[in-house]
């Protein structure tokens, strides 16, 4: 069983005062994609991860921690 840490997109989105629909529209994806990313069910492409990070004034490393980073 893989133990990937849950993305921190939801908390960053809430801090940015954006709805899932607003973030999806700005990122050019569906709301369902944002929901799946927030749940950890979908790993975005590098380009989408960068776009989301920029929209949320964050970094890919902060929003999408790796299992190694999470355990340290």
N, C-alpha and C positions, 0 to 999 in steps of 0.2 A: 504494500500500500504506500502510495506517494504522500508525503506530508509537505505540501507547499503552503507557505503562509498566505493568508487571505490578503488580497490587495487592499490598499488604504484609500482607494478612489472615493468611496462613499463619504468618509469623514472629510476629505479635502473638498469634495463637491458641496457638502453642506456648509463648510466654512466659507466657500465662495458664493454661497447663497444662490446656487443654481439647482433647478430641478433636473431629474434624469432626462426629461424631454429637451430642456434647454441645452444641456451638455451634449446630448446626442446631435442636435441640430448644428451646434457650433463645430462638432467634430466630424460631421458628415456621415453619421451612422444612425442606425435605428435605436430607439429607446430600449428595445429588447437586448441589443448588443451591450449597452451600458449596464443593464440589469445583470446580464451574464458575467460581465467583467467584475462588477461589484461583489457578486457572489463567489467569484473565483472559479466559475465554470468555464470561462473562456479566456484564453491568453491572447491578447491583442498583438497585432504585428508591431514591429519596432516603430514603424511610422505612426500608427495609431497611438501607441503608448507615448511617443514623443508629443504628439498633438494634444492628447489629454493632459499630459504634464504641463505643457505650455499654457493651455486654457485654464488650468487650476493653479498657476503660478507655483509649480512644484517641480520635482525632478522624477524621472523614471525610477531611479533607485529608491526614492522615498515612497512612491506610490505602489511599486511592484517589488517588494523585498524578496530576496531569494531565500531558500531554506537555510543555506549556509549563514547568511546575514542574520536571519531570525534566531538561530541557535547560539550566536556569539554574544 
